[in-house]
Amino acid sequence: RHPLATFFHLFFRVSAIVTYLFCDWFSNSFVACFVTILLLLSFDFWSVKNVTGRLLVGLRWWNQIDEDGKSHWVFEAKRVPTIAASTEAEARIFWLGLIICPVIWTMFFFSTLFSLKLKWLALVIAGISLQTANLYGYIHCKLGGQKTISRVTSRLFGTTDVPKRQSRRISEDGTEERGKTGTR
């Protein structure tokens, strides 16, 4: 259903990894390699967070800052009909790409650390940070997004989940009547 989104979900991730592995072969400039890989990682972060997560698995997350300056993370899981749902293959590609790439960047971290290529360490840490931020966000969406989306939609449409109160009335003959009354 979404071949272009699936392509870009993997393109920036794989391109960043391949560029990291083979950049020394194509360029002697550390700065050019660093900037290229960082741009690919940033494009990947943005595309996964804002496009492919919504299209391929119906999930999204973001950070919201309220009027008091407090940061709140919002995780949503969209309920889609089975006809409009993404295919199983797209969902597998999404989750495999989301899980495998942070593992690869973690292996790069240890290889960079043990080989003492410390100038690359900042880039590898940036790769781990961006990849795991998306992984963290989407795991929270998958596990707890249903509560958040119902709260967001209830605020949007003005409905509340306030339980109905029990009213107690005593009739003129002294018998007790119970009934439900709605709240306003």
N, C-alpha and C positions, 0 to 999 in steps of 0.2 A: 503493500500500500504506500509506503513512503521510502522509495529507493534512494532518493536524493538525501534525505535526512539520515538514513542508515549509512550511506557513503561518507557523509561529513562527520558522522559520529566516530567513525574509525579513521578517516583521513588525517585529521589534525593530530590525533594521538599517535598513530603509527609514523607519521611524518616527523614528529618531534623525536621519537625514539630512534628512527633511522638516521636523522640528521645528527643526533647526539653521538651515535656510534661511528658515523663515517664523515663527520664534518672536517676532521683533520686531513682527510684525503683530498678534499676539494678546496680547502682554503687554509692559508697559514695564519689568518687573522682570528685571534681568539674573540675579539669584540664582535666581529661579523657572525661568528658561530653562536656566541652567547645571545646576541639580539635575535637572530633567526629562530633559535630554539625557544627563547622566551616568548616571542610573538606566536609561534605555533602552539605553545602551551596555553597562552592567553586566548587565542582563537578557539582552542578546544574547550577551555573552561566555559567561555561564553556560549558557544554553540550547544554544548551538552546541557548547561543550566537553563538556557532560555528557549531552545528549539527542540533538540532531539528528545529530551526527557518528556516534554509535553506530547510530541507526536508519536513516539515509539511505545511509551508505557503509560501515558496519561498522568505523569507526576510532575510536580514543580515545587520549588522552595525558594524562599527569599528571606532577607533580613529587613525588619521594619523598625524604625526608631520613632517612639511616641513623643508626645509634647514635653514630657519630663526629661527626655534625653536617654531613656532606657531602651536598650536593644532587645528586640523580640524576634525569634526565629519562627517563621510560618512554614508549615509543611502541608502540602495538599495532595490528595489522591483523587483524581477525577473519575467519576462513575460514568463509564461509557457503555452503550448498548453492545451486545455481542457482535452485531453487524458492523458497527463502526470501530470496534476494538482492533488494536494492531495485531498483526499476525504473531504467532508463537515464535517464528524464526527471528523477527525483528526484536522481540522482547529478549530473546536469548542473546542476540548480538549486543544489545544495549547493556545487559547485565554483565556479560563476559568482558566486554571492553571496559566497563566501569570498574570491575574487580581486578582484572589481570594487569592493567597498566600501572596502578599504584604499587603492585608487587614488583613489577619490572623496575620502576623508579627507586624502590627501596633496595633492590639488588645493586643498582647503579650507585646508590649512596655508599654501601659497604665496599664496593670495588673501588670507588673514588677515594674513600677514606684509607683503605689498606694499601692502595698504590701511591698514596701521597700526592695525588693530583688535586691539591687543595683549591686551586683557582676554579675548578669545576664544581666544587662543593656547594656554593651558593645557588648555582643553576639547578643542581639535583635537588636541593632542599625546596626550591621554588616548584619544581616538578612534583615532588611528593605532596607539597602543601595544596597545590591546585587540584591535583587528582584526588587526594583524600577528602578535600572539602566537598567535591561533588559526590563522592561515594557516601560520605557521612549524611549529606542532605537527602540523597535519594533513599538511603536505608531508613531514615526517619520518615520519609514520605510513605514508603511501603509499609512500615510497621504502624504508624500512627496518624496517617493522613486523613482517615475517615472522620475523626473527631473534629479536626480543624476545619475541614471543608463544610461540615454542617454548621459550625459556629459562624463561619464567614458568610454562608448563604442566609443564615437566620438574621444576621445583622443587616445584610443587604436588603432583605425583604421585610424586615421589621417584625418577624415572628419571634416569640420567645418560647423557651421550654419550661416555663413556670408550671409546676403541677397545680391541678385544680384544688381549690380549698373545699373542705367539708363544711357545710353550714349546718347549724343546729338550730331548729326552731321548735318552740313549744307552742302547741296549738291551744285553743281556748279551753278545750276539755282536759288539758294536762298531759296529753300524750306527746311523746317526742317524735319529731319527723326529721329524717336526715336526707339531705340532697346535695348535689354538686352544683357549685356556682363557679363560673369562670372568673378569671382575674382580668383586669384591664391593663 
